[in-house]
């Protein structure tokens, strides 16, 4: 899946001035959030008859199999993942900005 890179997240959240340890903690938490959002959006987009198989692959840690299944049913799956990742990152930025003000 084409998820945002560490550099993407640092740039988007403007956390480059934080100590590396803090950056890593934030990125770890955000990476998990973004992945969860992408998986949920993927399940919603998949036909009902393959949602269970996709979820089982995810739960079993079979990422390549889950990605292959999703690619069969979601046109241009890499673009879908990029768009959903961007949406999740935007949610994070908006929440972060609201809490900072």
MDAnalysis code that builds the backbone (N, CA, C; Angstrom):
import MDAnalysis as mda
import numpy as np

u = mda.Universe.empty(303, n_residues=101, atom_resindex=np.repeat(np.arange(101), 3), trajectory=True)
u.add_TopologyAttr("name", ["N", "CA", "C"] * 101)
u.add_TopologyAttr("resid", np.arange(1, 102))
u.add_TopologyAttr("resname", ["UNK", "UNK", "UNK", "UNK", "UNK", "UNK", "UNK", "UNK", "UNK", "UNK", "UNK", "UNK", "UNK", "UNK", "UNK", "UNK", "UNK", "UNK", "UNK", "UNK", "UNK", "UNK", "UNK", "UNK", "UNK", "UNK", "UNK", "UNK", "UNK", "UNK", "UNK", "UNK", "UNK", "UNK", "UNK", "UNK", "UNK", "UNK", "UNK", "UNK", "UNK", "UNK", "UNK", "UNK", "UNK", "UNK", "UNK", "UNK", "UNK", "UNK", "UNK", "UNK", "UNK", "UNK", "UNK", "UNK", "UNK", "UNK", "UNK", "UNK", "UNK", "UNK", "UNK", "UNK", "UNK", "UNK", "UNK", "UNK", "UNK", "UNK", "UNK", "UNK", "UNK", "UNK", "UNK", "UNK", "UNK", "UNK", "UNK", "UNK", "UNK", "UNK", "UNK", "UNK", "UNK", "UNK", "UNK", "UNK", "UNK", "UNK", "UNK", "UNK", "UNK", "UNK", "UNK", "UNK", "UNK", "UNK", "UNK", "UNK", "UNK"])
u.atoms.positions = np.array([
    [0.841, -1.179, 0.000],
    [0.000, 0.000, 0.000],
    [0.884, 1.240, 0.000],
    [0.417, 2.272, -0.615],
    [1.167, 3.521, -0.699],
    [0.752, 4.463, 0.426],
    [1.283, 4.214, 1.588],
    [0.986, 5.056, 2.737],
    [1.984, 6.198, 2.803],
    [1.640, 7.284, 3.515],
    [2.583, 8.402, 3.624],
    [3.896, 7.953, 4.271],
    [4.975, 8.558, 3.829],
    [6.279, 8.254, 4.410],
    [6.471, 9.058, 5.693],
    [7.511, 8.708, 6.418],
    [7.866, 9.442, 7.635],
    [8.062, 10.924, 7.305],
    [8.768, 11.180, 6.210],
    [9.038, 12.556, 5.805],
    [7.754, 13.304, 5.473],
    [6.810, 12.611, 4.839],
    [5.512, 13.232, 4.528],
    [4.825, 13.698, 5.806],
    [4.811, 12.828, 6.800],
    [4.114, 13.144, 8.049],
    [4.821, 14.275, 8.791],
    [6.133, 14.223, 8.861],
    [6.900, 15.292, 9.533],
    [6.607, 16.626, 8.865],
    [6.627, 16.649, 7.538],
    [6.376, 17.886, 6.799],
    [4.934, 18.362, 6.992],
    [3.977, 17.452, 6.825],
    [2.568, 17.833, 6.904],
    [2.181, 18.357, 8.282],
    [2.759, 17.769, 9.319],
    [2.413, 18.192, 10.682],
    [3.379, 19.228, 11.244],
    [4.402, 19.536, 10.456],
    [5.378, 20.546, 10.867],
    [5.985, 20.212, 12.235],
    [6.445, 18.955, 12.365],
    [7.020, 18.521, 13.646],
    [8.529, 18.293, 13.545],
    [9.133, 18.816, 12.492],
    [10.561, 18.631, 12.275],
    [11.436, 19.226, 13.359],
    [10.920, 20.197, 14.094],
    [11.727, 20.834, 15.141],
    [11.673, 20.065, 16.465],
    [10.797, 19.080, 16.564],
    [10.707, 18.284, 17.793],
    [11.883, 17.314, 17.878],
    [12.244, 16.906, 19.095],
    [13.283, 15.880, 19.229],
    [12.866, 14.608, 18.483],
    [13.846, 13.886, 17.965],
    [13.593, 12.696, 17.161],
    [12.728, 11.682, 17.905],
    [12.949, 11.526, 19.195],
    [12.156, 10.582, 19.997],
    [10.677, 10.949, 19.957],
    [10.381, 12.247, 20.090],
    [8.989, 12.695, 20.036],
    [8.400, 12.514, 18.640],
    [9.197, 12.819, 17.623],
    [8.736, 12.607, 16.252],
    [8.379, 11.142, 16.030],
    [9.244, 10.253, 16.478],
    [9.016, 8.821, 16.279],
    [7.750, 8.347, 16.979],
    [7.505, 8.860, 18.167],
    [6.288, 8.486, 18.897],
    [5.044, 8.960, 18.148],
    [5.069, 10.203, 17.706],
    [3.937, 10.763, 16.963],
    [3.717, 9.984, 15.675],
    [4.782, 9.725, 14.953],
    [4.679, 9.036, 13.670],
    [4.164, 7.607, 13.851],
    [4.622, 6.946, 14.894],
    [4.123, 5.592, 15.163],
    [2.626, 5.585, 15.407],
    [2.169, 6.503, 16.237],
    [0.736, 6.595, 16.521],
    [-0.057, 6.964, 15.266],
    [0.455, 7.921, 14.522],
    [-0.253, 8.373, 13.325],
    [-0.246, 7.313, 12.241],
    [0.853, 6.601, 12.111],
    [0.920, 5.537, 11.117],
    [-0.152, 4.490, 11.368],
    [-0.308, 4.149, 12.640],
    [-1.347, 3.172, 13.001],
    [-2.738, 3.727, 12.667],
    [-2.969, 4.991, 12.990],
    [-4.261, 5.620, 12.705],
    [-4.536, 5.636, 11.200],
    [-3.536, 6.040, 10.406],
    [-3.715, 6.120, 8.961],
    [-4.001, 4.743, 8.381],
    [-3.240, 3.747, 8.807],
    [-3.461, 2.388, 8.315],
    [-4.861, 1.896, 8.665],
    [-5.300, 2.168, 9.888],
    [-6.645, 1.770, 10.314],
    [-7.708, 2.444, 9.443],
    [-7.533, 3.733, 9.184],
    [-8.495, 4.457, 8.350],
    [-8.543, 3.878, 6.935],
    [-7.372, 3.548, 6.385],
    [-7.321, 2.977, 5.032],
    [-7.998, 1.608, 5.009],
    [-7.734, 0.795, 6.019],
    [-8.347, -0.542, 6.069],
    [-9.866, -0.422, 6.174],
    [-10.347, 0.461, 7.029],
    [-11.797, 0.643, 7.180],
    [-12.437, 1.143, 5.882],
    [-11.796, 2.090, 5.216],
    [-12.328, 2.600, 3.950],
    [-12.326, 1.500, 2.892],
    [-11.296, 0.656, 2.923],
    [-11.217, -0.445, 1.966],
    [-12.353, -1.432, 2.192],
    [-12.583, -1.797, 3.435],
    [-13.677, -2.723, 3.745],
    [-15.000, -2.144, 3.262],
    [-15.226, -0.858, 3.510],
    [-16.466, -0.213, 3.070],
    [-16.629, -0.254, 1.555],
    [-15.527, -0.169, 0.838],
    [-15.567, -0.116, -0.628],
    [-15.685, -1.502, -1.269],
    [-15.252, -2.533, -0.565],
    [-15.291, -3.887, -1.116],
    [-16.715, -4.437, -1.173],
    [-16.980, -5.328, -2.137],
    [-18.278, -6.011, -2.153],
    [-18.459, -6.826, -0.867],
    [-19.673, -6.940, -0.411],
    [-19.960, -7.628, 0.850],
    [-19.426, -9.050, 0.881],
    [-19.426, -9.723, -0.261],
    [-19.020, -11.130, -0.265],
    [-17.517, -11.347, -0.099],
    [-16.704, -10.288, -0.175],
    [-15.253, -10.452, 0.045],
    [-14.739, -9.691, 1.264],
    [-15.616, -8.953, 1.913],
    [-15.195, -8.187, 3.089],
    [-14.638, -9.090, 4.190],
    [-15.281, -10.228, 4.414],
    [-14.823, -11.149, 5.451],
    [-13.441, -11.702, 5.162],
    [-13.198, -12.069, 3.908],
    [-11.886, -12.597, 3.527],
    [-10.812, -11.524, 3.689],
    [-11.125, -10.303, 3.277],
    [-10.175, -9.193, 3.427],
    [-9.858, -8.975, 4.903],
    [-10.887, -8.904, 5.736],
    [-10.687, -8.694, 7.174],
    [-9.874, -9.821, 7.792],
    [-10.126, -11.053, 7.361],
    [-9.364, -12.196, 7.875],
    [-7.890, -12.063, 7.507],
    [-7.595, -11.662, 6.274],
    [-6.204, -11.460, 5.873],
    [-5.542, -10.407, 6.756],
    [-6.238, -9.326, 7.012],
    [-5.689, -8.248, 7.846],
    [-5.414, -8.775, 9.255],
    [-6.393, -9.451, 9.843],
    [-6.241, -9.966, 11.209],
    [-5.104, -10.978, 11.316],
    [-4.854, -11.726, 10.237],
    [-3.796, -12.736, 10.230],
    [-2.443, -12.151, 9.833],
    [-2.384, -10.839, 9.582],
    [-1.135, -10.209, 9.193],
    [-0.698, -10.520, 7.781],
    [-1.648, -10.879, 6.939],
    [-1.358, -11.233, 5.543],
    [-1.629, -10.021, 4.647],
    [-0.804, -9.000, 4.823],
    [-0.961, -7.770, 4.069],
    [-0.932, -7.938, 2.561],
    [0.054, -8.678, 2.020],
    [0.076, -8.830, 0.556],
    [-1.189, -9.494, -0.004],
    [-1.712, -10.475, 0.714],
    [-2.930, -11.135, 0.274],
    [-4.128, -10.179, 0.339],
    [-4.196, -9.395, 1.408],
    [-5.274, -8.417, 1.549],
    [-5.195, -7.380, 0.434],
    [-3.981, -6.919, 0.149],
    [-3.801, -5.928, -0.910],
    [-4.182, -6.505, -2.276],
    [-3.805, -7.745, -2.534],
    [-4.149, -8.380, -3.809],
    [-5.663, -8.515, -3.962],
    [-6.329, -8.918, -2.887],
    [-7.783, -9.054, -2.926],
    [-8.447, -7.705, -3.172],
    [-7.996, -6.692, -2.452],
    [-8.572, -5.359, -2.630],
    [-8.321, -4.843, -4.042],
    [-7.144, -5.121, -4.573],
    [-6.807, -4.662, -5.928],
    [-7.712, -5.286, -6.983],
    [-8.191, -6.489, -6.716],
    [-9.102, -7.151, -7.653],
    [-10.469, -6.468, -7.715],
    [-10.852, -5.810, -6.629],
    [-12.217, -5.285, -6.509],
    [-12.310, -3.763, -6.462],
    [-11.192, -3.088, -6.244],
    [-11.209, -1.622, -6.189],
    [-10.325, -1.112, -7.320],
    [-10.937, -0.452, -8.312],
    [-10.141, 0.056, -9.431],
    [-9.043, 1.009, -8.942],
    [-7.859, 0.854, -9.511],
    [-6.702, 1.691, -9.179],
    [-6.510, 1.791, -7.664],
    [-6.373, 0.628, -7.056],
    [-6.260, 0.552, -5.591],
    [-5.138, 1.419, -5.024],
    [-3.962, 1.502, -5.647],
    [-2.927, 2.381, -5.087],
    [-3.372, 3.838, -4.973],
    [-4.110, 4.313, -5.962],
    [-4.618, 5.686, -5.894],
    [-5.650, 5.813, -4.779],
    [-6.509, 4.812, -4.637],
    [-7.495, 4.802, -3.555],
    [-6.798, 4.900, -2.196],
    [-5.743, 4.103, -2.018],
    [-4.991, 4.113, -0.758],
    [-4.371, 5.491, -0.520],
    [-3.790, 6.068, -1.556],
    [-3.179, 7.392, -1.419],
    [-4.224, 8.434, -1.029],
    [-5.397, 8.366, -1.656],
    [-6.464, 9.323, -1.342],
    [-6.971, 9.149, 0.087],
    [-7.165, 7.909, 0.500],
    [-7.647, 7.664, 1.861],
    [-6.589, 8.047, 2.902],
    [-5.332, 7.822, 2.567],
    [-4.242, 8.231, 3.465],
    [-4.229, 9.749, 3.617],
    [-4.402, 10.440, 2.505],
    [-4.429, 11.908, 2.539],
    [-5.605, 12.406, 3.374],
    [-6.764, 11.765, 3.241],
    [-7.926, 12.136, 4.055],
    [-7.630, 11.949, 5.546],
    [-7.004, 10.819, 5.890],
    [-6.681, 10.549, 7.293],
    [-5.682, 11.571, 7.817],
    [-4.682, 11.907, 7.016],
    [-3.689, 12.884, 7.431],
    [-4.326, 14.260, 7.607],
    [-5.283, 14.591, 6.747],
    [-6.007, 15.862, 6.880],
    [-6.806, 15.882, 8.181],
    [-7.457, 14.767, 8.515],
    [-8.195, 14.677, 9.789],
    [-7.264, 14.943, 10.964],
    [-6.091, 14.327, 10.896],
    [-5.109, 14.493, 11.970],
    [-4.671, 15.945, 12.071],
    [-4.356, 16.550, 10.935],
    [-3.924, 17.950, 10.937],
    [-5.003, 18.859, 11.504],
    [-6.255, 18.626, 11.121],
    [-7.352, 19.466, 11.608],
    [-7.530, 19.299, 13.116],
    [-7.433, 18.072, 13.598],
    [-7.554, 17.816, 15.024],
    [-6.400, 18.457, 15.780],
    [-5.197, 18.285, 15.253],
    [-3.990, 18.854, 15.849],
    [-4.078, 20.369, 15.919],
    [-4.540, 21.001, 14.820],
    [-4.676, 22.452, 14.767],
    [-5.726, 22.944, 15.751],
    [-6.841, 22.214, 15.860],
    [-7.913, 22.610, 16.780],
    [-7.455, 22.518, 18.229],
    [-6.664, 21.496, 18.544],
    [-6.173, 21.340, 19.910],
    [-5.096, 22.369, 20.249],
    [-4.344, 22.793, 19.240],
    [-3.259, 23.753, 19.466],
    [-3.791, 25.168, 19.673],
    [-5.011, 25.431, 19.208],
    [-5.533, 26.791, 19.332],
    [-6.477, 26.947, 20.490],
])
